Amino acid sequence: MVRKLVATFVVLPLGILLVAFAVANRHPVTVSFDPLGSGAPALSASLPLFLVILVVLATGVVAGGVASWLRQGRARRRARRLDGEVKALRSECASLRNEISARESAERARDMDAGLPAPVAAVPPATNAAA
């Protein structure tokens, strides 16, 4: 349901704008990669203006994504290290719980072998409901 709403209200208008932009800017422009030869550049291409703008925009998005990913490397490394520590601590906690329960059951078995009565829970005194 949410995908349909996003597609209807975001993607569809953006697509319409992109097509309108491409139609309005379809005239060819010369893109030169030769900074010294301005009259007859050695490395040049004649491309539609909308294609040049979209390629530059896509290149910027990719470059920004790569830069962001590289910048977050330290945080990802730290998260992996902390995740390992959490797993180790959970394992240690589970083994300590098992050890405690084993000691408690051994103490109960020793108390039963010694002939001691089992502990009795305190019973609250009866209240006089008739009064």
C-alpha positions in Angstrom: 0.0 0.0 0.0 2.8 2.4 1.0 4.7 1.5 -2.2 1.8 2.4 -4.4 1.4 5.7 -2.6 5.1 6.5 -3.0 5.0 5.5 -6.7 1.9 7.6 -7.3 2.9 10.7 -5.4 6.7 10.7 -5.8 8.1 8.5 -8.6 5.4 9.3 -11.2 5.8 13.2 -11.0 9.6 12.8 -11.0 9.3 10.7 -14.1 7.1 13.2 -15.8 9.5 16.0 -14.9 12.4 14.0 -16.2 10.7 13.3 -19.5 9.8 17.0 -19.9 13.4 18.0 -19.1 14.7 15.6 -21.7 12.3 16.8 -24.4 13.1 20.5 -23.6 16.9 20.0 -23.6 17.4 17.6 -26.5 19.6 19.9 -28.5 23.2 18.7 -29.0 26.1 20.3 -27.2 29.8 19.7 -27.6 31.5 18.3 -24.5 35.3 18.7 -24.7 37.9 17.0 -22.6 40.8 18.9 -24.1 41.5 22.0 -22.0 44.2 23.3 -24.4 42.5 22.9 -27.8 39.5 25.2 -27.7 39.2 25.6 -31.5 39.4 22.0 -32.5 39.5 19.8 -29.4 41.0 16.4 -29.7 38.7 14.8 -27.2 35.2 15.9 -27.7 31.7 14.5 -28.1 28.4 16.0 -29.3 25.7 14.9 -26.9 22.2 16.0 -26.0 22.2 18.5 -23.1 19.8 16.5 -21.0 22.1 13.5 -21.2 25.1 15.5 -20.2 23.3 16.9 -17.2 21.9 13.5 -16.1 25.3 11.8 -16.4 26.9 14.5 -14.3 24.1 14.2 -11.8 24.4 10.4 -11.6 28.2 10.7 -11.3 27.8 13.1 -8.4 25.4 10.8 -6.6 27.7 7.8 -7.0 30.7 9.8 -5.9 28.8 11.0 -2.8 27.7 7.5 -2.0 31.2 6.2 -2.3 32.6 9.0 -0.1 30.0 8.4 2.5 30.6 4.7 2.5 34.3 5.2 2.9 33.8 7.8 5.7 31.6 5.4 7.7 34.2 2.6 7.6 35.4 3.4 11.1 31.9 3.2 12.5 31.2 -0.1 10.7 34.5 -1.6 12.1 33.5 -0.4 15.6 30.0 -1.9 15.3 31.5 -5.3 14.3 33.9 -5.2 17.2 31.1 -4.3 19.7 28.9 -7.0 18.2 31.6 -9.5 18.9 31.9 -8.3 22.5 28.2 -8.5 23.0 28.1 -12.1 21.7 31.0 -13.0 24.0 29.4 -11.4 27.0 26.0 -13.1 26.3 27.8 -16.4 26.1 29.6 -15.7 29.4 26.4 -14.7 31.1 24.7 -17.9 29.9 27.5 -20.1 31.2 27.5 -18.2 34.6 23.7 -18.8 34.8 24.2 -22.5 34.1 26.9 -22.7 36.7 24.7 -21.0 39.3 21.8 -23.3 38.6 24.1 -26.3 38.8 25.4 -25.1 42.2 21.9 -24.5 43.5 20.7 -27.9 42.4 23.8 -29.5 44.0 23.1 -27.6 47.3 19.5 -28.8 47.2 20.6 -32.4 46.6 23.2 -32.1 49.5 20.5 -30.7 51.8 18.1 -33.6 50.9 20.9 -36.1 51.5 21.6 -34.6 54.9 18.0 -35.2 55.9 17.1 -31.6 56.4 13.5 -30.7 55.8 12.7 -28.8 52.7 12.3 -25.0 53.2 8.7 -24.0 53.9 7.3 -20.8 52.5 5.9 -18.4 55.1 2.1 -18.7 55.2 0.2 -15.5 56.1 -2.0 -15.9 59.1 -5.7 -16.6 58.4 -7.9 -13.6 58.7 -11.3 -13.8 60.4 -13.7 -13.1 57.6 -16.8 -13.5 59.9 -15.9 -10.6 62.1 
